[in-house]
Amino acid sequence: MVVPAAIPSTRRNRRTAMTQHAFYEILTQVQIDHYLFQVTWSVASGESCILWICDETSMQGFEALGRFSHFDKRDILEFIVRYVSNPSLQEEISKRRFEHHLEHLPTTVFEEIDRMDFRQKEEAFRNLFNLDSVIDKAVDLGWKRRIMAKKFHPDSGGSHKSMTIINEGYDLLSSGKKTS
């Protein structure tokens, strides 16, 4: 499925930019506080629809928040209200997204990071810990490191090098230091 690229940050463009993608039809739009939501449908998705989110205060475009098996406006609106008002739901979704992110990491990610110079590593660590998504900031860095350790620790089939890189990334990101 095609995911929209970064959308210009003006309010008007944020609301209409997805209509410029020929593959999508906007079924409904909702705004609650600074959150914009769009529900889209495409031929490729069959009966299901995608819920997109954009936080006007910090996002440049929409991110896919979830998929519904069919379009039921009431169910979707109830979910949106729960999402906006429930930090534990936001955290749960963020955790699931992070675990999905780990499942799709390239097998060479740790070797690639190891070969980078110090300045390139901060961005690579932000990607490894999935920190560039506003949705995924609901989960703390320590939890993400623990989940990666369970998956990449030498006792779990990982390597010493992968754990060294995970810990280096955690230390750099949690200290707030900039590499530039």
C-alpha positions as CSV (number, residue, x, y, z in Angstrom):
1,M,0.0,0.0,0.0
2,V,1.3,3.5,-0.8
3,V,1.8,5.7,2.2
4,P,1.6,9.5,1.6
5,A,4.9,11.3,1.7
6,A,5.4,14.3,3.8
7,I,2.6,16.8,3.3
8,P,3.2,20.5,3.4
9,S,2.5,21.9,6.8
10,T,-0.2,24.5,6.1
11,R,-3.5,23.7,7.6
12,R,-5.3,23.8,4.3
13,N,-2.8,21.5,2.6
14,R,-2.9,19.1,5.5
15,R,-6.6,18.7,5.1
16,T,-6.6,18.3,1.3
17,A,-3.2,16.8,0.5
18,M,-4.4,13.2,0.7
19,T,-7.0,13.8,-1.9
20,Q,-4.1,14.5,-4.3
21,H,-3.2,10.8,-4.1
22,A,-5.1,9.0,-6.7
23,F,-5.1,5.8,-4.8
24,Y,-7.1,7.1,-1.8
25,E,-10.6,8.3,-1.2
26,I,-11.1,10.3,2.0
27,L,-14.2,8.9,3.8
28,T,-14.2,11.2,6.8
29,Q,-12.1,13.8,8.6
30,V,-12.1,14.7,12.3
31,Q,-10.2,17.3,14.3
32,I,-9.9,17.2,18.0
33,D,-7.7,19.9,19.6
34,H,-4.5,19.8,17.6
35,Y,-5.0,16.3,16.2
36,L,-6.3,15.8,12.7
37,F,-7.6,12.4,11.6
38,Q,-8.5,11.2,8.2
39,V,-10.1,7.8,7.3
40,T,-9.2,6.7,3.8
41,W,-10.2,3.8,1.5
42,S,-8.5,2.5,-1.6
43,V,-9.3,-0.3,-4.0
44,A,-6.2,-2.1,-2.9
45,S,-7.5,-2.3,0.7
46,G,-10.8,-4.0,-0.2
47,E,-13.4,-3.4,2.5
48,S,-10.9,-2.1,5.1
49,C,-10.0,1.5,5.7
50,I,-7.0,3.3,7.1
51,L,-7.0,5.8,10.0
52,W,-4.4,8.5,9.6
53,I,-3.3,11.0,12.3
54,C,-1.5,14.4,12.1
55,D,-0.5,16.3,15.2
56,E,-0.5,19.9,14.0
57,T,2.0,21.0,16.7
58,S,4.7,18.6,15.7
59,M,4.1,16.6,12.5
60,Q,4.8,17.5,8.9
61,G,2.2,15.0,7.5
62,F,-0.1,12.2,8.3
63,E,1.0,8.8,9.7
64,A,-1.0,5.7,9.5
65,L,-2.5,5.0,13.0
66,G,-4.5,1.9,12.3
67,R,-6.7,-0.2,10.0
68,F,-10.4,-1.0,10.4
69,S,-11.9,-4.0,8.7
70,H,-14.7,-2.0,7.4
71,F,-15.9,1.6,7.5
72,D,-18.2,2.2,10.5
73,K,-18.1,5.9,11.3
74,R,-19.4,5.4,14.8
75,D,-16.8,2.8,15.7
76,I,-14.0,5.0,14.2
77,L,-15.1,8.1,16.0
78,E,-15.3,6.2,19.3
79,F,-11.8,4.9,18.8
80,I,-10.5,8.4,18.0
81,V,-12.1,9.9,21.1
82,R,-10.6,7.0,23.2
83,Y,-7.2,7.5,21.6
84,V,-7.1,11.3,22.2
85,S,-8.3,11.0,25.8
86,N,-6.4,7.8,26.9
87,P,-2.6,7.9,27.4
88,S,-2.5,4.2,28.1
89,L,-4.1,3.4,24.8
90,Q,-1.6,5.7,23.1
91,E,1.2,3.8,24.8
92,E,-0.2,0.4,23.9
93,I,-0.5,1.4,20.2
94,S,3.0,2.8,20.3
95,K,4.3,-0.4,21.8
96,R,2.7,-2.5,19.1
97,R,4.1,-0.2,16.4
98,F,7.6,-0.5,17.9
99,E,7.4,-4.3,18.0
100,H,6.3,-4.3,14.4
101,H,9.2,-1.9,13.6
102,L,11.6,-4.4,15.1
103,E,10.2,-7.3,13.1
104,H,10.9,-5.4,9.9
105,L,14.4,-4.2,10.7
106,P,17.0,-5.2,8.1
107,T,19.3,-8.0,9.3
108,T,22.3,-5.8,8.5
109,V,21.1,-2.8,10.6
110,F,23.7,-3.2,13.4
111,E,26.6,-3.7,11.0
112,E,25.5,-0.6,9.1
113,I,25.4,1.5,12.3
114,D,28.7,0.1,13.4
115,R,30.4,1.4,10.2
116,M,28.9,4.9,10.6
117,D,30.9,7.9,11.9
118,F,29.8,9.5,15.1
119,R,27.8,12.2,13.4
120,Q,25.7,9.7,11.4
121,K,24.9,7.6,14.4
122,E,22.4,9.9,16.1
123,E,20.0,9.7,13.2
124,A,20.6,6.0,12.8
125,F,19.9,5.5,16.6
126,R,16.7,7.6,16.3
127,N,15.6,5.3,13.5
128,L,16.6,2.2,15.4
129,F,14.6,3.3,18.4
130,N,11.8,4.6,16.1
131,L,11.8,8.1,17.6
132,D,10.9,10.1,14.6
133,S,7.2,9.1,14.8
134,V,5.1,11.3,17.1
135,I,2.9,8.3,17.6
136,D,5.8,6.3,18.9
137,K,7.0,8.8,21.5
138,A,4.4,7.5,24.0
139,V,6.7,4.7,25.0
140,D,9.9,5.5,27.0
141,L,13.3,4.8,25.7
142,G,14.1,2.3,28.5
143,W,11.2,0.1,27.5
144,K,12.3,0.1,23.9
145,R,15.8,-0.9,24.9
146,R,14.5,-3.8,27.0
147,I,12.4,-5.1,24.1
148,M,15.4,-4.9,21.8
149,A,17.5,-6.7,24.4
150,K,15.0,-9.6,24.5
151,K,15.2,-9.9,20.7
152,F,18.9,-9.2,20.0
153,H,20.7,-10.3,23.2
154,P,23.3,-13.1,22.6
155,D,21.3,-15.4,24.8
156,S,18.3,-15.0,22.5
157,G,20.2,-15.6,19.3
158,G,21.5,-12.0,18.8
159,S,25.1,-10.9,19.0
160,H,27.4,-9.1,21.4
161,K,27.8,-6.4,18.7
162,S,24.1,-5.8,18.4
163,M,23.7,-5.3,22.2
164,T,26.7,-3.0,22.2
165,I,25.1,-0.8,19.5
166,I,21.7,-0.9,21.3
167,N,23.3,0.3,24.5
168,E,25.4,2.9,22.7
169,G,22.2,4.2,21.1
170,Y,20.3,4.2,24.4
171,D,23.1,6.1,26.1
172,L,23.4,8.7,23.4
173,L,19.7,9.3,23.1
174,S,18.9,9.3,26.8
175,S,21.7,11.8,27.5
176,G,20.2,14.3,25.1
177,K,23.7,14.9,23.5
178,K,23.8,16.1,20.0
179,T,26.5,14.6,17.7
180,S,26.6,17.7,15.4
